[in-house]
Amino acid sequence: MSSNTFKPTKRSKVKRQHERGKYDHASVHAVLDSNPMCHIGYVIDGNPYVTPTLQWREGERVYFHGSSASRMLRTVREGVQVCLTVTNFDGFVLARSPMHHSLNYRSVMCFGTAHVVEGREAKEAALKIMMEGLFPGRWDEVRGNSVQEMKATMVLAMDIEEASAKVRTGMPIDDDEDYDTVNSWNGVVPLVTTYGKAEPDPRNLPGVATPAYLKRRKYP
Amino acid sequence: MSSNTFKPTKRSKVKRQHERGKYDHASVHAVLDSNPMCHIGYVIDGNPYVTPTLQWREGERVYFHGSSASRMLRTVREGVQVCLTVTNFDGFVLARSPMHHSLNYRSVMCFGTAHVVEGREAKEAALKIMMEGLFPGRWDEVRGNSVQEMKATMVLAMDIEEASAKVRTGMPIDDDEDYDTVNSWNGVVPLVTTYGKAEPDPRNLPGVATPAYLKRRKYP
């Protein structure tokens, strides 16, 4: 096994359309870095839960966060297994039969044990990575977190133990005989996510500068 | 309990920012109907998995689908519990301290036991609801599914047993004293998903009409 590839396991191996599965670090990281939004799967009393939150990455470590009061974070702080899934739905694939319809997507499933980032310095360092990744320069524009605020925020870190990325791109793949006979419009209807026009808080101080990160349209 | 409200349970009750939680059917359905993309949580051998797929609704019943070969569908066909989560990330909320940063979102978590929709007619009826919801008129434009294709497609149905919606909208909520002293730009950076320009398959038959559903920009 190459050191820059996650070993496909029973848990991470892509079963369906396995030729779309990728296990190299670069492919897994590319999907993680393409979208800060994720869904965290965890188990309480044998039942599955899926909670949306933000994730960010530092090397092989993925961070996610939330309130100290949340069900998810009260559970995973005990060190339970989580599945962190990031999905970009890139478009609908319209094919010549209902069954050949598909989606274009880039998704990743990461498995590991999450633990709480303890200590104010480590927690602040992790939060700063997130904010600077999303809104470069903003960390120094706002006031610092208070001790109380830091207590209310929980940051979780998960070293990726197993992971697989799955990617579909391109046109429909139809049965040979259908290309000459089916008269429908076929192709890809892309889904595009962009930043909308920024909406300033009416209570902003007068003359506040517009930061460069508000001028972007391309997400993220 | 009103008949048009899901009873908040240990599983579905919104713990964090509980004032954002809603349990009435209309709120739950509104989020489900706002986005066909979902993440399904399920448990195998005690471990959580989160798989992205498409969902659609008929009354209190939510459908989702995939390949008969997928890990997810081979597992849930046995009737295990699933958590179906739909999330719209509507924007970043930029506040005056790092901790008050937030997201605007509309999300729903639905809990229930999924079962396989058996029988060609029931399966086709369910698939038609999905396709006609997404691309009205398309079902009759393409050729019908073959017997073999129907075997390769699995449709799952889940009657919603418990559910909660959670919604955040609007401006940051900062500490009183920060409004007069923090000089950052604050507000909402919306995230907007739209349909991009449709990309026709080069192998479409000549003179194929452009269906009305390709002229939409607003998603879904």
Interface residues (C-beta under 8 A of the other chain):
Chain A: R11 K15 R16 Q17 M37 H39 I40 G41 Y42 V43 G46 N47 P48 Y49 V50 T51 P52 L54 G66 S67 A69 S70 R71 Q81 V82 C83 L84 T85 T87 F89 G91 F92 L94 A95 R96 S97 P98 M99 H100 H101 L103 Y105 S107 M109 F111 L127 M131 L134 F135 R138 W139 E141 V142 R143 G144 N145 S146 E149 M150 A152 T153 M171 P172 D178 Y179 D180 T181 V182 N183 S184 W185 N186 G187 V188 V189 P190 L191 V192 T193 T194 Y195 G196 K197 A198 E199 P200 D201 P202 R203 N204 L205 V208 A209 T210 P211 L214 Y219
Chain B: R11 K15 R16 Q17 M37 H39 I40 G41 Y42 V43 G46 N47 P48 Y49 V50 T51 P52 L54 G66 S67 A69 S70 R71 Q81 V82 C83 L84 T85 T87 F89 G91 F92 L94 A95 R96 S97 P98 M99 H100 H101 L103 Y105 S107 M109 F111 L127 M131 L134 F135 R138 W139 E141 V142 R143 G144 N145 S146 E149 M150 A152 T153 M171 P172 D178 Y179 D180 T181 V182 N183 S184 W185 N186 G187 V188 V189 P190 L191 V192 T193 T194 Y195 G196 K197 A198 E199 P200 D201 P202 R203 N204 L205 V208 A209 T210 P211 L214 Y219
